[in-house]
Amino acid sequence: MKRILSFVLAVTSVFLITAGISFKAADYHGELSRFTASMADEPESGCFIALAVRKDDPDADLTDFGTVIASKDVPVNTVTAMKYALTVYACGVKGSKFDSLGADMIKSAESTAALVFALHLKNIGYDTGMTAEEHVERLLSKVTPSGGFPTVGTTPDIDMTAMAVQALSPYKNDERIAAVIDRALGYLSSQQTASGAFRYYNNENCENCAQVVLALTSLGIDPQTDERFIKNGVSVYDALLSYRLDDGGFEHIHGEGRNGTATAQAYCALVNKEKLTPFYVTDEPSVTVRYRQPFNGDLTPIVIAVIAALGVTVCVIMAVKRRKRPADYIIVAAITAAAAIFVGVVGVRTGRGYFETEEEITPVGSITFTVDSSLVDQKTPVPTQTVPIGEGDTAYSVLIRVCRANGLTVVNSGSRISPYISGIGDLYEAAYGPTSGWGYRVNGKAPSVGSGSYVLSDGDVLEWLYVPDVSFLGD
């Protein structure tokens, strides 16, 4: 059993969070180790849990999870690729394709999020093909007149502003960068509500609080005492803790129940509250492994080798039996070559068929469903139709079921619990610009939770849309 999983749970029960309550290390160490057991089931949020564990314990053995991430194909989405690279490094896995993403990929990054993660990589000594000064300048070019940083376009965003501050935190002693950081903190402070939290798409949420806490603690600032982030006596840290559930997890929005992403980001903030150092900057792990490429299911080279061996064997047998006609050997050689060429062209791979099974449900209602990419290619892969839904069906589960029935593959770069849809059919994210990709709307609005958490109701209208950027999904 890995060392991190051997920690004894420090507490068996927790009290309800009220303003002013502060967690000490003993309150979350055990629960954090418990969450590591499910990292591989939720790789997207698992990456943040792994980073939290690494920050908390340099001696933790995270190589198993790091190997899971290292085995993935390099995502088309540059941000996800760089997040995986950070995770693989933090988990102590060396020798994978994530050791070097290539200077071209990093230099071509344009979105604010991509520039943030590129600077995180540079800050841990990753070879990005650029200097730290170049990375900083590229990120500073995104700041808006308000002092905030946008996700896309020119409208500042809470999460992105806090993330930019985290990336810039190692340079806080530079007078010019310090001024940018102060303006960004001023913007964040101005957006804090009376409850101490922040509003996004008309809802206050846990992740905004977590990212702001990470920004402050990365600068060495205690989020419980900084007057800029205390409203009506409630600090941003108190607001973060208000999302905590009895089981130790966190919810995205009050009343919605445990959410993997919210839990992972909250624990990053809890850990850094104790450290007060740049969150993403860590020493090299004390436990490391060399990555070994797993078998990818491609049997083509093996089958070709077997065919060649059979051809040689037949020729040897003919020679032993004193077959002297050259034509016999030519025929065997021709048949062997033809068979090898055929296998090389067609290929031989193992794997389960995506369309082998059909999921049976007991209908409890129906929704209107469509998969639409007409904003970029004038196509509607799944025309508008009425489909039945079962108890607990989510926007993700219905997408999988209907696409399978229509012969469309769905590429989920996340997990079943916390899905991230990077491709449907033959259309993948970033195909029409660095911020293009798949998103969903329900009843004309973009929900504030992931598709795996949005439970559908009878009569809903579910649209999966390929958009040039998230702004096309609307509020």
Secondary structure by P-SEA (a helix, b strand, c coil): ccccccccccccccccccccccccccccaaaaaaaccccccccaaaaaaaaaaaaacccccaaaaaaaaaaccccccaaaaaaaaaaaaaacccccccccccaaaaaacccaaaaaaaaaaaaacccccccaaaaaaaaaaacccccbbbcccccccaaaaaaaaaaaccccccaaaaaaaaaaaaaaaaaccccccccccccccaaaaaaaaaaaaaaccccccccccccccccaaaaaacccccccbbbccccccccaaaaaaaaaaaaaaaccccccccccccbbbbbbbcccccaaaaaaaaaaaaaaaaaaaaaaaccccaaaaaaaaaaaaaaaaaaaaaccccccccccbbbbbbccbbbbbbcccccccccccccbbbbbbcccccaaaaaaaaaaaacbbbbbcccccccccccccccccccccccbbbbbccccccccccccccccccbbbbbbccccccccccc
